[in-house]
Amino acid sequence: MNLALALVAGFLLGMAHFGGLWLTVCRAVRSSRPVLLVMLSFFVRIALLAALVALVGKGSMWYTCAALAGVCLARLFCIRRVGLD
């Protein structure tokens, strides 16, 4: 895997993470237990993101940094897409 693939993989992981956040927020407003839903979603999303970034990184600092940069790019994309900037 090269750095570009790690960046793209990180971007896709970030899109999944922030997409899950968006779904959680949409469901939390209708939930009878929104705090439980938000906390459970947070821990599941963070655990999955951390595990998959570590998997993409394969123990290499450069691959891990590229994957994390992809996650940051996904965050910027989502913020611009929603219009919060």
ZIFEN-V51294 format. One record per pair of residues at least 6 apart in sequence whose ideal C-beta (glycine too) atoms are under 6 Angstrom apart, sorted by sequence separation. I is the first residue (numbers start at 1). J is the second residue. D is the distance in whole Angstrom. If there is no record, write none. Layout:
i->{I,I}
j->{J,J}
d->{D,D}
//
This chain:
i->{28,31,57,79,57,28,28,57,56,53,24,20,17,17,13,9,6,6,10,14,9,7,11,15,6,10,14,18,6,10,7,11,3,7,11}
j->{34,37,63,85,64,37,38,67,67,67,41,45,45,49,52,56,56,63,67,71,67,66,70,74,66,70,74,78,67,71,69,73,66,70,74}
d->{4,5,5,5,3,5,6,6,4,5,4,5,5,5,5,5,6,4,3,4,6,5,4,5,4,2,3,4,5,5,6,5,5,4,5}
//
